[in-house]
Amino acid sequence: MLLIFPMFTVFGNTLVVLSVYKEKTLRTVTNYFIVSLALADIMVAVLVMPLAVYTEVVNGLWNLGDALCDTWVAMDVMGCTASILNLTAISVDRFIAVTQPIKYAKHKNSKRVYITLALTWIISLAISSPIALGMNYTKRRRTTPQLCVFYNSDFIIYSSMGSFYIPCVIMVFLYWRIFRAIRLRAQRAAKHRKAKLVETNVIENCAPNDDSSPAAAAAEAATAAGNATTGRTTSTDARAAMTVHISSTTTGPITYTSAPPVMTVGRPVMHLGFKPSPTLKIPKGQQNNNQPEGSLSPHKRMVTKFNFRLRHSKRKKDQRSIANRRERKATQTLAIVLGVFLLCWVPFFTINIIHAICIRYNLFETRPQVCQMETWLFSFFVWLGYINSFLNPVIYTIFNIEFRRAFKKLLGVGTSGPR
């Protein structure tokens, strides 16, 4: 039954690797680290889990030789260390992306990713290789050669600190900073939206009320545009967008020309830019056909220019909003991956440290209630850590819609064949 876990671990993590390879939308910096994490999980499933199943079948007795035992233990340490260091690299990547987006965009390149991935695997190899090079040979091993476990208590303590506890502290701290930054950003956005709601929507007209003059037409059109920002409409032409340009200081002639509508009214936000200009543009229907183009008297030249850029600014705002939601969703998914990783591996590393301390200070006789553990419980904690490699693709499928679509596409689920 335990063979199910390595089989599905290889299957699920292979889907992760193929999805990033085939789908351009998944080729991001963070997903390259996820591919490295998937490769570490595949290594655990192929090189570690089968022999772990074997030890369960033979009740923990090892008769395959010391060399294979040390190689197996080294692969176990390397896979676990590579997983935690990849998660650490992901947390650093997310931290920079959320807290320093400009710097992140500037330095987001393949070279940096490849260097980080190479360092991750080199450090993992450096931590695990001493076992294969003979560090696991101790006096205690000569008395119990039938067991394939960690015998060097000093190595257990130092490797656990370097490959698990220190990276875990770093990751928890970084994710705390990440979610704190996201919360502060959301609060600032809420304040900004509140400030937009109290912007002045009433446009005052300082020109005399002369229905026959172009200035009056401009004021009426501007008032109609102001009503549009608050949801009120006064006429069909008032629903159209326009740009009004009149200078309050220009002494030369001012002309007005008709202009087609340039935006749709009913938007929630309108950006108003103020700049004097000698041109007056009025939508069709607002012109006074009885008065020809010509000069206006100075007292009719006091109008403000309103520059409507709603469509462009709304498009940019929507793009930023989509990007922020995507970053937030990716961060939440990776935080879940980290949480599941800690849930699966903290019990094992806790008992591993306790066991090493008991060996180091020979506490088995003086502290039997702490140092002695049931075999089945130790085996359960070991397999709980292995199962984490199986769970990561499941997390991506549940919480990441892009990976879910890619998995379905690879498996041909939900796609219709040729007609």
N, C-alpha and C positions, 0 to 999 in steps of 0.2 A: 504493500500500500504506500509506503514512503517513496517508492520510485515515481509516484505521480508528481511529486514536487519538482524533482530535477527535470522531468520531461516538460511540464508546463512552464517551468522557469526558462528553459531554452526557447520554447515556442514563443512566449510572450515577449521576452527581451529581443528576440530576433525580429519580431514585428516592429519594435521600437526602432531598431537600427535601420531596417528597410524603409520605414516610414520617413525618417529624416533623409535618407539617401534619395528617395524617389520624389518626395514632395518639396517643391521649392519654398513654399510658405513655412515649412518647418525647419529650414536651414538658418537657424539663428544661433547666436553665441551660446545662449543658455542650453539649447537643445544639443549642441555639440558636447557639452558636459554631460547631458543626459545619456547620449550615446556611449560615452566613456563609462558612465555608471552601469549602463546595460551590459557592456562588455565585461565589466567586473562581475556582474551577476551571472553572466553566461559561464565565466571561468569557474565560479563557485559551483554552478550546477553540473559542469562537465568533469572537473578535476577533484572536487571535494565531496559533493553529496553522494556519489555512488559508493565511495569507500566508507562514508558515514553509515550508509545503509548496510554495508557489509559488516561493520562492527556491531550494529544492532542485531543482525542475524546470528552472529557468533557470540552474542552476549558480552561484547566488549573485549574479548580475547583477540590479540593480534599475533598472527603467525606468518606475516608477509615480509618480515625482515626490518631491520632498523633503518636502512637507507630509504626504503619506500615510506616508512613511517615518518621520517624527518621531512622528506619531500612533501608528503601529504599535509603535514602540519604547517610547513612553510607556505604552501599554496593557500591554505585556509587563512593564515595571517595576512598574506598578500591581498587576497580577494576582499577581506573585510576592511583592511587598511585603505585599499584603493576606493572602495565604496564610500567610506567616511571622508576621505580627502576630496573625492569628486563632489560630494555634498557640500564640503567646505568651500570649494572653488565656486560652486553654484551660488552659495550664500554671499560670497564676496561680490560676484557678478551682479546679483540682484541688489545688493546694497549700493553699489556704485550707480547702477541704472536708475534707482529710485531717488537717491539723495544728490547725485551729481550727474544729471542727464546730459548736460552739454559735454562734460569731460568724457562720459561714457560713449557718446556718439562719435567724438573725435578719435578715441583710441580703440574703437570697435573694429578689429581687423583679425584676419585669420592667423597671422604670425603670433600675436599675443595668445590666442587660444591654444595653438599648437605647443607653444612653450609651456603654458600652464599645465596642459595635459601631460606633456612629457615629464615635467617635474613631479606631478602627482604619481605617476607610475614608477619613476625612479626612486622616490622616497618610499613608496610601498615595497619595492624590491629590497631597498636597503634595510628596512625594518625587519623583513621576513627572512632574508638570506642567512643571518647568523645561525638560525636553527638548522638549515641544511648544511652548514659548514662545521657542525660539530658542537655548537653551544648547548645542545639538548642532552649531551652525555654528562651524567652526574653519578655520584655514588648511589643515590636512590634508584636510578634506572637499572643499575646492575642487580638490585634486589628484586625488582618487579619488571622483568623484561617482556612479560606477556601483555603489557598495557602500552598503548600508543597515545601518550598524553604529553603535556608540558612537564618537564622535570626541573628545569632551571627556574627557580623562584624569582631570582633577580631579573631575568629576562621577562618573565610574566609581568612584573610590576612596571618596569621601564617601558616595555612595548605597549602595555595597556594605556599608560599615561600619554605616550607619544602618538599612538594611532587611534585612540578613542576619546579619552577624557578631555585632553586639551583642545582638540578640534571641536568636540561637542560644546564646550564652554564658549568658544569663538562663534560657533553657529548660532547658539541660543542668543548671545549678545547681539549679533548682527541682525537676526530676524526681529528682535525686540526693537532695534533702531529703525528697521525697515517699516514695521507696522506703525511705529510712532510717527515717522515721516509721512506715511500715507494718511494717518488720522489728521495731522496738522494741515496737510494739503487739502483735505476735504473740508476742514473748518474754514480755511481761507477762501475756498471756492464758494462756500455757503455765504460768507460775509460779502463776497464780491457780487453774488446774485442779489442779495438783499440791497446792496447799494444801487444796483441797476434799477431796482423797482421804484426807488424814490427819486430817480432822475426827473428833471422838469420835462413835462410833456406839453406844456402850454406855451405857445409861441405868441409873443406880444407883437402887435403891429403898431409901429410908431408913426406911420404915414397917415395923412388926413383921410377921412372916410369919403372917398370919391369913387363911386361905383363905376364911373365912366373912364377912370384912369388905369393905365397898366399897373401902377403901384398897388392900387386897390385889388386888382386881380391877383397880383403876386401875394398880397397879404391874405386874401381869401384862400388861395391855393395852399399857402403855408399853414393856415389855420386848419384846413382840411387834412393836411398831412399830419399835423399835431393831433387832431382827433383820431386819425388812423392809428397812431401809436398807443392810444388808450382804448382802442376797440370800438370807437364811435365812427359812424360814417354820416356824411351830410349829403353827398350826391354820388352819382356813378363815377364822375371824373375824379372825385376826391379819393377814390380807392387806388388811383394810380400813383406810382412814385415819380418824383421829379427832383430837379436841382434848381434852386433859386439863387441867383447871383446878382446882387446890387451893391454898389459901393456907397458908403455914407460920406466919402470924402472926395470922390471923383467929381470934377466940374464939367467934364466933357459930356457929350450926348450919350444916352443909354438906350439901347435897343432891346426889344424883347422878341423872341422867336418861339414858335411852338416846338414842343419836344414830346416824343412818344413816351408812354410809361416805361420805366426801367426796372420796376420791382413790384412785387405783390404785397399788398397791405395785409395786415393781420399778423405780422411777425411780432414776437414778444419783446424784442430788443431792437433799438434803432441807435446807430452811432451818429452823432452830430458833430461835424467839424466846422469851425468858424474861421472864415477868411474873407476879406473884402474882395469884391470883383465887380467889374463894370457891366457884366452881362446878366440879363434877366431871361430865364427860361420858364415858360409856362406851358402846361399840358394843353392839348387840344380841348376846345370847349370853354376854356377860361379866357380866351382872347376877346378883346373888344374890337370887333370888325369895323366899328364906326370911326375909330381913332387910328390914323395912320402911324407908321413908325416915325419916330422923331425924338426930339429932346424933351426931357422932363425938367420941371422946375426944381431948384435945389431942395425945397422942403419935402419933395417926394422921393428923395434918393436915400432915405434912411431905412434900409432893410438889411437883414442879416443873411449871409450865405449858409445854406444847409446842405451838407454833403452826405448823401445816403449811401452807405457801403454795406448794407445789411447782408446781401446775398454772399459776398466774398467773405465777410467776417464770420458769418454763420457756418460757411463751409469749412473754414479753418478751425473754428471752434468744435465742429463735429469731428474733424480729423483728430484733434487733440483729445477729445473725449473718448473716442474709440481707442486711441493709443494708450490712454491712461487706464481704461477698463481692461485692456489686454495685459498691460503690465501688472495691474492689481490681481487679475485672475491667475496669471502665471506665478506670481509670488505666493498666492494662497495655495495653489496646487503644490508648489515646492515645499511650502511650510508643512503641508500634510505629509509629504514624502519624508521630511525630516522627523516629524512627530512619530510616524509609524516606525521609522528606523530606530529611534530611541526606545520606543516601546518594545521592539523586538530584541535589541542588543544590550540594553542596560542591565537586565537581569543576569545575563551570562557574564558580562564583564565585572559585575559586582561580586558574584560568587567566585569568579576567577581570581580577583584581587584577594578576597578573603582566603581562598585556598593557598595562594602564594605566600601570604603572611603566615599562615599556619605552618607551611613547610619551612619558611625562613627561620621562624623562631621556635619550631618544634612544639606546637601547641595542640597536637592531636590528643595527647593524654590529659593535659591540663584544661583544655577548652573543647571537650568532645561535642558539646551541644552546638558550638559555632563551626567547628572545623569538619565535622563529619556530616555528610549529606547523603540522602538516599540516591541510589544510582539512577532510578527512573526520573527523579526530579532534575538531576544534572543533565540527563539526556534530553529532557523536555526543553530546558533552557537553550541547549545547543541547537536543537532543531527549530526553536522559535527564531533564533538568529538566521538560520538558513532560509526559513520561509519568507523572510523579508525580501530576499532576491526574487521570490515568486510574486510578491505583492505589488512591487513597483509598477509593472505594466497594468495591473488592475486599477491602481490609483489613477494613472494617466487616462485609462479608458473611461472612468467614472467622472473625473473632474476636469479633463481637458478635451474640449469639443474638437479641436483640430486633430489631435491624436486619434480620437474616436472615429472621425471621418476617414482618416488615413488607414486605420485598421480595417474598417468596413470595405474600403476600396481595395486593399490588398487581398482580403478574403472573399471579395465578390458579393458581399452582403448588401442588399438594398439596391443593386444595380441590375438593370434589365439587359438581357442579351440582345444580339442582333436580330432584327425582324426579317 
